[in-house]
Amino acid sequence: MSESVYKVIELVGTSTASWEEAAKNAVETASKSLKDLRVAEISKLDMKVEGGKVTAFRSRVKLSFKYNT
């Protein structure tokens, strides 16, 4: 088995519908420019509040991908 190295980045996805949708948006957007995505871990959830109402859900996602030299 060959050894591999993975890089971890942190992204913030947003959605007006849910935290799950926000996380999915972050991963799917990253997948357009990054290859060999491996694991996504939600590290923080929060909401944007305006005028006493929730206007957006935000998911902070740690995403790993295989590092190719």
C-alpha angles and dihedrals in degrees: 000000000000121000120247136197123215130198121213122209130179122230135177117218123192135203137167089216111050149330089255091056090047091054091046091051091053094050096043092049092049091049090065091069106018125069132207096026109189118173135008119199123186107225101174140009125201142154135227111232124198124174091352093304132105107247101171142013118220128198121192106211130192106209126190128201135174112272112224120194 
